[in-house]
Structures are given as structure tokens and as C-alpha cells.
Amino acid sequence: MSSTGERILVVDDHLEMARLLSDQLGDAGYEVTVASGGEEAIQRIRSELFGLVITDLRMEKVDGFDVLEAAHAHDPSLPVILMTAFGAIDQAVEAIKRGAFHYLTKPFRLEEVLVFVRRALDDRRIRAEHRALRQSEARRSGFGAMVGRSAPMRALFDLVQRVAQSDVPVLVRGESGTGKELVARAIHFEGRRKDGPFVAVNCTALPGALLESELFGHLKGAFTGATTARRGLFVEADGGTLFLDEIGDMPADLQARLLRVIEDGQVRAVGADTARTVDVRIVAATHQDLEQRVKDGTFRRDLFYRLEVAPIRIPPLRERREDIPLLVERFFARARERNPGAKVRALSGELVDALTRLPWPGNVRELENVVERLVLFGGTETLGPEALGQFGPTFVPDGLTAGFATARDQIVPLRQLEREYIAWAVAKCGGNKTRAADLLGIDVSTIHRREREQSARGEDDHGNPPR
């Protein structure tokens, strides 16, 4: 076995030349196999694993181009270096056109060969790593990220699969928390643009002027504060997909500019005199009634029709309750990974049944939040339905009562209950108030404000004055 772990196939019908090169590569730490002609080389390529092929171009019967073609038919990522004693520019150009990694003219120096051997093997390794990353991303962002066996979800998967094979604009509709970005990512990673960038932007996150700069870019000095140039998200998404979340809130002037991009692929940065062409697929999403916004005059009718070419509706969680146990299983496993020190080891069947019966106005996002809070704040190894009492009366299953940090027959002021709950949550998060606020669904500033108010009154976490 070689010290590098790389196998190289050397092909030449002049065996002296092949063995000389083989010995030199072997001395450099590579494992080398010699083939005495093109036919033998092709047989070995099909039956053995190699990291690189170095083949002579001019050989009887089966030449180097035949070996190159067979190698790439077997493994498109297998690099091939061609060598010949009859150097010619047109042959070198033809070799590169056909996919050769490099073209060497005999006689060549060993140092030159080793440089290109290392480059070829490094290139193969890097490409393999990139493929692995893309496949991992596809598993996380394609259908692997979406959970469901219900009829509505099977229909959604089928529609997404068909839409992904096209290149038309897509409008994804669904209530908040249903997973609109997951669908957008699945469309991207299941389609021909999967190797291109996926860029997402929330149209409500920025005011109009900043959103325009974010999308289209700007030149240096285009406006006050533009100290550097910016490419813009359309350019960043060139060759891939741009996901426009909450497009119903996009300002009217930006709607007109978006329409132009969809129609002719032209993007002009703020402050620029000329436009550039981009190849971007648009996937937009909204939880709003866009038809009503068109009637109200707040959303362009022509843009609506361009986006409505491939409409997709995501069912709310209440319409696919049979998927809730699957979702709970995935979210529970994920929460356990993120909180390895949590005491909870399992959720009882009764608790899962109770979760299945709840209304879930916040849909999948709300369910995931509740499952993680159950894991983080649960006090026993196996949680029953009574654990839902911590989330308030809406979450208490029929026939159960629950309280928090107080006796069940004792009514206390709501302010005290809130104070105790926040203090308990912060303690369960190891004092991390930002983490506690995230799980409680509030801003961390709310925790700081409550603590200041409590301190000003001189109370402890239970509302008791100082002794």
C-alpha cells in the first residue's frame, strides 16, 4: 500500500516508458498499476478503483482518447492525463475539450509530472468533498427535510417534484409556520439548479429602500451611507434560486422591478446606468390573500399572474393530524441532540396523543417549539400529558388540570406566576436568558425588564418582599 493511499493507472504500449514512469511515481509514494495498452486499461478501469489515469495518446487499436472516453463513462470524476511524443497544439486543445485534466509532451521532467499528478488528485478530492456537501445539503433541504405520510402531504410531495423539474416562477401559499421555506428549498434541491446557490430574503424584514439595495445591489456613493458597492441578492443567486418570503408585503415600486427581472432577466443596481443579465429562478411565498390584495390595489395584478404559474398550497397542521406523531418523533430526536443534558428520555404515547388533538394555530413551527420546551423543562425521564400544563390552559388535555410552581388548589396573581415561570426557565437554561427567551417565545428584553421591575420593588422570584 502506498503512503499516499492514491492509486494511479499508467497506460503505455511502450512498456519501458510505462515502467520508468511507474517506478518514479512509486518512489514518490504512489501505488501504481501498469497497463500495456488501451484494451487492458479499459478493463482495469471497469474492475478496479483508481484515483488517476495517465495514458499515452498514440497506441495501436485503442488510443488514449478511447481510454479517456471509457474512463469518464465509468466515472465522470476520474481525472485523466494524456501524454504523447508528438506534441501539437491542436491535439492539446482536443484533449482538454474531451475532458482531459492535462496534456504532457514527452520527454517531460519528473518534477513536472508530479506537479500535475498532485493537482489532479487534489482536484478530485475537492470535487468529492463538494459533492458530499451538496448531497448533505440536499438531504437536509430537499424532501428529506419534509415529514409526512398523509394524503395532503403525499399530494404536496408529488406537486413539488413536478414543479422542481421546470424553471417557472413558483408561488408557495400557507399559514405561518407551515414550512414554506422548506418547500422552496425542496424545489431548489430537487431541480436542475441544485448545484447553484439558494438565497432567501424576508420582504418584511427591511424597509423599502434597504430591501431594494439588498435585492438589486448598489454602487458606491449611490445614496447616503453607501460607502461600498454591493452586488445584491439577485446577482448572488445567479444560476440558482431566490426565495422571496412574505412577498405580499413587498412595496409597489419593487414589485415593478421584480416583474422586469422575471420577464427579461435584467437587474440594475441602485445608482447604475446599465443592467446586467441574471439567470435566477424565483420562488415566492405568502400567508396572505394575494387575490384580495390585487383587488385592493396593493399588489400588482401582472406580477401576481406571473408568480401564479405554479401555485403550491401547504396544508396547515390541523389538516394532516396523522403526521403529528412523525413530526414529534423527529423534533424530539433533534431536541435531545441539542440538549444532551436533559432529563427527559421519552414522551409517552398518551402525551403524543394529546399533542395530536391540539389545534396548533402556529402549525409545525409551534409544534417544534413545544417539543423542545418539553425536553428542556421536563422533570422526569418519561413525560405524560400533564407536562403540557406548563404551556397554559389551551394545552391542557381534557380531564387534566395542571399548574406551575404552585399548589393546584391555590390561585396566585398572574404576575407572580409569570415571574416564577421566567425564573424557572432561565435556571433550566443554565442562566442563559437569550436561550430561555427564545424557548418562551418572548424577546430577551422582556426578561431584563421584568427583572428590573422586580428589583425596583425589592421582591424575590416568588414576589416576596425582602426580609
TINUGU-397022 format. One record per residue (C-alpha): x, y, z; residue in one letter. Coordinates in steps of 0.2 Angstrom, whole numbers, plus 2048, in hexadecimal, padded with zeros to 3 digits. Layout:
N
XYZA/...
//
This chain:
467
800800800M/8068117FCS/80A81F809S/7FE82A800T/7F081E7FEG/7EE8237ECE/7ED8177DDR/7F381C7CCI/7F18127BCL/7FF8157AFV/7FB81079DV/80880F790D/80B801782D/81D805784H/8207FB794L/831803798E/82A814798M/81B80E7A3A/8268057AFR/8328147B1L/8248207B5L/81C8137C1S/82D8117CAD/82E8247CCQ/81C8267D2L/81F8177DEG/82F8207E5D/82482F7E8A/8188257F3G/80A8207E7Y/80380F7E3E/80580C7D1V/7FD7FF7C5T/8047FD7B3V/7F97F97A4A/8027F4794S/7F47FB788G/7E3803787G/7D97F3788E/7E17EE798E/7DF7FF79FA/7CD80079CI/7CA7EF7A4Q/7D47F47B3R/7CA8047B5I/7BA7FB7B5R/7BF7EE7C2S/7CB7F87CDE/7CB8087D7L/7D88167D1F/7DA8287D6G/7E282D7C6L/7E68267B4V/7F682B7ABI/7F5825799T/7FF826789D/7F582E77BL/7FB82476CR/7F981176EM/7F4803762E/7E17FE762K/7DB808771V/7E3819773D/7E4825781G/7D482E77CF/7CB81D77DD/7D281B78EV/7CC82C793L/7BB82978DE/7B9819796A/7C08207A6A/7B382E7A6H/7A58227A1A/7AA8177B0H/7AD8267BCD/7AB8387B6P/7B683E7C5S/7C58337C1L/7D383F7BBP/7DD83A7ABV/7ED8417A6I/7F283E794L/80483D78EM/80C83C77DT/81D83D774A/815846766F/81085776EG/804862764A/7F9870769I/7EA86A761D/7EC85976AQ/7EE86277BA/7DE86C777V/7D485C772E/7DA853782A/7D486178DI/7C3862784K/7C0850786R/7C3852799G/7D584E79CA/7DC8557ACF/7ED8597A3H/7F7856794Y/80A851795L/817851787T/825844788K/83284678EP/82D84E79EF/8358517AER/8308467BEL/82D8567C7E/82185C7BAE/81784C7BBV/81684C7CEL/80F85D7CEV/8018597C3F/7FE8487CBV/7FC8517DCR/7F185E7D4R/7E68517CCA/7E48477DCL/7E08567E6D/7D385C7DAD/7CB84B7DBR/7CB84C7EER/7C485D7EEI/7B68597E2R/7B184A7ECA/7B08547FCE/7A58617F3H/79A8537EDR/79884C7FEA/79485D805L/7878607F7R/78084F7FBQ/77F85380DS/77786380AE/76B85B7FEA/76684E80CR/76385C818R/75A86880CS/75285D7FFG/744850803F/74E849811G/74A85981BA/737857819M/72E84B823V/71D84381FG/71383481AR/70283B819S/6F883D809A/6FB850808P/70D84F80BM/70F8417FER/70684C7F1A/71285B7F6L/7218507F4F/71B84B7E2D/71785D7DEL/7288637E4V/7318557DAQ/72885A7CAR/72B86D7CDV/73D86A7D1A/7418637BFQ/73B8737B7S/7428857B8D/7338907BAV/72F89B7C9P/7278937D8V/71B89B7E4L/71A8917F5V/70B894800R/70888F812G/705895823E/71389B82ES/71D88C834G/718880827T/72A87F81FG/72A889810K/73C88B80FE/73E878811L/734876801V/73E8847F8A/74E87B7FDR/74786A7F7A/7428727E6I/7548787E5H/75D8697EAF/75285D7E0E/7548677D0G/76286A7C3R/7688797CDR/76D86F7DDK/77F8727DAD/77C8857D9G/7798917E8P/7698927F2F/7678A37F9V/7588A8804A/7528B980AV/7438BE814N/73A8CD80CC/7338D381DT/7448D4825A/74A8E481DL/7438F4818P/7408F8805G/750901802A/75B8F480BL/7528E6803L/7558ED7F2E/7688EE7F5S/7688DD7FDE/75F8D57EDL/7678DF7DFF/7778E67E6G/77E8F77E6H/78D9017E0L/7999097ECK/79291B7EFG/7819167E8A/77991D7F8F/77E924809T/787916812G/78B90C803A/79E90C807T/7A18FC7FDT/7998F47EEA/78D8E57F1R/7898D77E4R/7778D47EAG/76E8C37EDL/7698C17DBF/77B8C17D5V/7808B57E4E/7728A97DFA/7778A97CCD/7768977C6G/76B8927D5G/75C8977DET/7568A77E7L/7498A47F4F/73E8B37F8L/7358B0808D/7258BA80DE/7258C27FBI/7148C97FFG/71C8D7809D/7288DC7FBM/7268EF7F7P/71E8F37E6A/72E8FA7DED/7388EB7E2L/7298E07DBQ/72C8E97CAA/73F8E67CBR/73C8D37CFL/7308D17C1L/73D8D77B5R/74A8CB7BBV/73D8BD7B9I/7398C37A7E/74B8C67A0D/7578C17ADG/75E8D37AFQ/7648DA7BFV/76A8EC7C2R/7738F17D2A/76E9017DBV/77890F7D3G/77D9057C4A/77A90A7B2D/77A8F97AAT/7728E87AFA/77A8D77AFR/7728C77ABT/76F8B97B8V/7688A87B7D/75E8A67C7V/74F89C7CBR/7428A57D6I/73989C7E4V/72D8A77EEA/7238A47FDA/7158AC807T/7088A9814H/6FD8B680EQ/6EE8B7802D/6F78BE7F3L/6E78BE7E8E/6E08CA7F5Q/6EF8D47F5R/6EE8D57E2V/6DC8DB7E4K/6E28E87F1D/6EF8EF7E5G/6FE8EB7F1T/7058DC7E6F/7088DD7D3R/6FC8D27C9R/7098CF7BCD/7158C97C9L/7098BE7D1F/7058B57C1Y/7178B37BDR/71A8AB7CEL/70A8A17CEE/7118967BFV/7158887CCA/70B88B7DCP/70E87F7EBI/70387F7FAR/70A87780AI/6FD86F815P/6FC876827P/700869835L/6EE86783AR/6EB860828E/6F885282AR/6F784D83CR/6FD83B838E/70E843835D/71084A846I/71783A84EP/72583A840L/72884C843L/72984A856V/73583B854E/741846849R/740855854F/74384B864F/75384385CA/759854857R/75585C868A/75E84E871R/76E851866E/76D86486AR/76B86187CN/775852881P/774855893G/761855894A/7588498A0K/74B844894V/74E83488AR/73C830883A/72B837880L/71D82C884S/710826878G/70382F882E/70D840880L/70F83D86DV/6FC83A86CD/6F984A875A/704853869L/6FB84C85AT/6EA853861R/6F0865863L/6EB873857P/6FD879853W/6F988A84CP/70C88D84AG/70D87D840N/71E87383FV/728881846R/71E881856E/71E86E857L/73186E856E/73287C863N/72787386FV/73186286DV/74186B871E/73A873880R/734862886L/74585B885V/74E86A88DL/74286D89BF/73C85B89EG/73F8558B0G/73D8428ADT/7458358A1E/734831899T/728840897L/71583D897G/707849891P/7078538A2E/71885A89CA/70E865890L/70786F89FG/71687A89EQ/71088288EF/700888895G/6ED883894P/6ED881881T/6F9873882F/6F1869891V/6E985988AP/6D785588FD/6D584F8A1G/6E68568A6L/6EA8658B1T/6FC86B8B3A/70487A8BBG/7168818BCF/7218828CCA/7118848D7T/7058788DFA/6F68748D4R/6E987A8E0D/6F288B8E2Q/6EE89A8D7I/6FC8A78D6V/6FE8B78CDP/7028B58BAL/7118C08BCR/7198B58C9Q/7158A58BEL/71E8AE8B0E/72D8B38BBR/72F8A18C2E/72E89A8B0Y/73B8A58A9I/7478A28B7A/7448908B6W/7478908A3A/75789A8A5V/75E88E8B2A/75A87F8A7K/764888899C/7738898A4G/77189C8A6G/77089F894N/7628AC892K/7638AD87FT/76089A87ER/75289B88BA/74A8AA882A/74B8A0871D/742891879L/73589C882L/7318A4871G/7358B6878I/7438C2875D/7528C2882V/74E8D4885S/73E8CF88DT/7488C489AI/7548D289EH/7458DE8A0R/73C8D28ACR/74C8D18B6E/74E8E38B7R/73C8E58BDE/73E8D88CAQ/74E8DF8D0S/7468F08D2A/7388E98DCR/7458DF8E7G/73D8CE8E4E/7448BD8E1D/73F8B18D4D/72F8AC8DDH/7298BE8E0G/72E8BF8F2N/7358CF8F9P/7478CF901P/7488CA913R/
//
